[in-house]
Amino acid sequence: MRLFAAVPMPEPARGEIARLLARLREPGWPLRLVHEHGLHLTMKFFGEVPPGRLEVIEEAVRAAVPGTGALPLRLAEIGAFPNFRRPRIIWVGLDAPPALELLQDRLERRAEAIGFAPEGMPFRPHVTLARVREGQRLPAGALESLAGEYEPVAFLAAELILYESVLGRGGPRYQPRLTLELAS
């Protein structure tokens, strides 16, 4: 099973991101878009794990959440990995309080304690929108044109979910395995 811990995108962020996705569907953009129903902020990717490890992973995720509280977030800039000149992944960033980074750090530490390697890169809160198709390029200035296509709305993140990513014909489907409230 393929597992990751994430914060699902609630309204109004989901609606604004859906508007961006609609814009990315324009002809000529060689993209594989994410599905609107699966919009999330990945906090920790566990990868492919045997089903027998699910319980210990759930315990690690549970241990990271206490004291977090609901998190005020805001949609921010459009970005790309590795960069705007040669984008492979297109995303929208999130402005977040230090408590989000603290939660991500606790998830990393708890995961490391049960045998998962740390990410190795600084945490950069974002929601993936699309992937550029292999061997393709975006039209010149395409990403810059998205800047005014959405409202940088504020929203409250109130849950952390341990998802199983189930691969299928229409792309991955995210099945919640554990849902935790980020209550104070």
C-alpha positions in Angstrom: 0.0 0.0 0.0 1.2 3.5 -0.9 0.7 5.9 2.0 1.0 9.7 2.7 -0.2 12.1 5.4 -1.9 15.3 4.1 -4.1 18.2 4.8 -7.2 18.1 2.5 -8.1 21.4 0.8 -11.5 22.7 2.1 -13.6 25.5 0.6 -13.0 28.2 -0.4 -9.5 27.1 -1.4 -10.9 24.1 -3.3 -13.1 26.3 -5.4 -10.2 28.7 -6.3 -7.9 25.8 -7.2 -10.7 24.3 -9.4 -10.7 27.6 -11.3 -7.0 27.3 -11.8 -7.4 23.7 -13.0 -10.0 24.8 -15.5 -7.5 27.3 -16.9 -4.9 24.6 -17.2 -7.2 22.5 -19.3 -6.8 24.9 -22.2 -5.7 23.3 -25.5 -2.0 23.3 -26.2 -0.9 22.8 -22.6 0.7 19.4 -22.4 -0.3 18.6 -18.8 -1.6 15.8 -16.7 -3.9 17.6 -14.2 -4.7 16.4 -10.7 -8.3 15.5 -9.9 -10.2 18.1 -8.0 -11.5 15.5 -5.5 -7.9 14.7 -4.4 -6.6 18.3 -3.7 -4.3 18.2 -0.7 -1.1 19.5 1.0 1.2 16.6 1.4 2.9 16.7 4.9 4.7 13.3 4.8 5.1 10.7 2.0 5.6 7.2 3.3 5.7 5.5 0.0 5.0 1.9 -0.7 4.7 0.0 2.6 3.5 -3.5 3.6 0.0 -3.6 5.1 1.5 -4.9 8.3 3.2 -1.5 8.9 -0.1 0.5 8.7 -0.8 0.3 12.5 2.7 1.7 13.5 2.4 4.4 10.8 -1.1 5.4 12.2 0.4 5.6 15.7 3.3 7.8 14.5 0.8 10.2 12.7 -1.5 10.3 15.8 1.5 11.2 18.0 2.4 14.2 15.8 -0.9 16.0 15.9 -1.7 16.9 19.6 -1.5 20.6 20.3 -1.5 21.6 16.7 -4.9 23.3 16.5 -6.6 24.4 13.3 -4.3 26.1 10.9 -5.1 29.4 9.1 -3.7 29.1 5.6 -3.9 31.2 2.4 -3.3 30.4 -1.3 -0.2 32.1 -2.4 2.0 32.2 -5.6 2.0 29.8 -8.6 5.2 27.9 -8.7 7.0 25.1 -10.5 9.5 22.4 -9.7 12.3 22.5 -10.5 11.8 26.0 -11.9 9.7 28.2 -14.2 12.1 27.8 -17.2 11.8 24.0 -17.2 8.7 23.1 -15.2 7.9 19.5 -14.4 5.3 20.1 -11.7 3.0 23.1 -11.4 1.7 24.0 -8.0 0.1 26.8 -5.9 1.9 27.7 -2.8 0.4 28.2 0.6 1.2 31.0 3.2 1.2 29.3 6.6 1.9 29.9 10.2 5.0 28.3 11.9 2.6 25.7 13.4 2.3 24.0 10.0 6.1 23.6 9.7 6.2 22.3 13.3 3.5 19.7 12.5 5.5 18.6 9.4 8.7 18.4 11.4 6.9 16.2 14.1 5.6 13.9 11.3 9.2 13.6 9.9 10.7 12.9 13.3 8.0 10.3 14.2 8.4 8.7 10.8 12.1 8.5 11.1 11.8 6.9 14.5 9.9 4.0 12.8 12.3 3.6 10.0 11.4 6.1 7.3 14.1 8.3 5.8 13.6 12.1 6.2 12.6 14.0 3.1 16.0 15.6 2.8 14.6 18.9 1.3 13.2 21.9 3.1 9.4 21.8 3.5 7.6 24.1 1.0 3.8 24.0 1.5 2.1 23.6 -1.8 -0.8 21.9 -3.6 0.2 20.2 -6.9 -1.9 21.2 -9.8 -0.4 19.4 -12.8 2.6 17.6 -14.2 4.1 18.4 -17.6 3.9 15.4 -19.9 7.2 13.7 -20.5 9.3 15.3 -23.2 6.9 18.3 -23.6 7.2 22.0 -22.8 4.7 24.7 -21.8 4.0 27.7 -24.1 6.3 30.6 -23.4 4.9 32.8 -20.5 2.2 30.2 -19.7 2.9 30.1 -15.9 3.2 33.8 -15.6 -0.2 34.2 -17.2 -1.8 32.2 -14.3 -0.9 34.8 -11.7 -4.2 36.8 -12.0 -6.4 33.7 -12.5 -7.3 33.1 -8.9 -8.0 34.8 -5.6 -5.4 34.2 -2.8 -8.2 33.2 -0.4 -7.7 32.4 3.2 -9.1 29.2 4.8 -8.8 27.0 7.8 -7.1 23.6 7.7 -8.8 21.5 10.3 -7.8 17.9 9.5 -4.8 15.7 8.9 -5.5 12.5 6.9 -3.4 9.4 6.4 -4.3 8.4 2.8 -3.7 5.3 0.8 -3.1 6.1 -2.9 -4.8 3.4 -4.9 -3.7 3.5 -8.5 -6.3 2.9 -11.3 -7.1 3.7 -14.9 -8.3 7.2 -14.2 -5.3 8.1 -12.0 -4.8 7.7 -8.3 -7.7 7.6 -5.9 -7.0 8.7 -2.3 -8.7 6.5 0.3 -8.6 7.8 3.9 -7.1 5.3 6.3 -7.0 7.7 9.4 -8.6 11.1 9.9 -7.5 13.3 12.7 -8.9 16.7 13.8 -6.4 19.5 14.3 -8.2 20.7 17.4 -6.4 22.7 20.1 
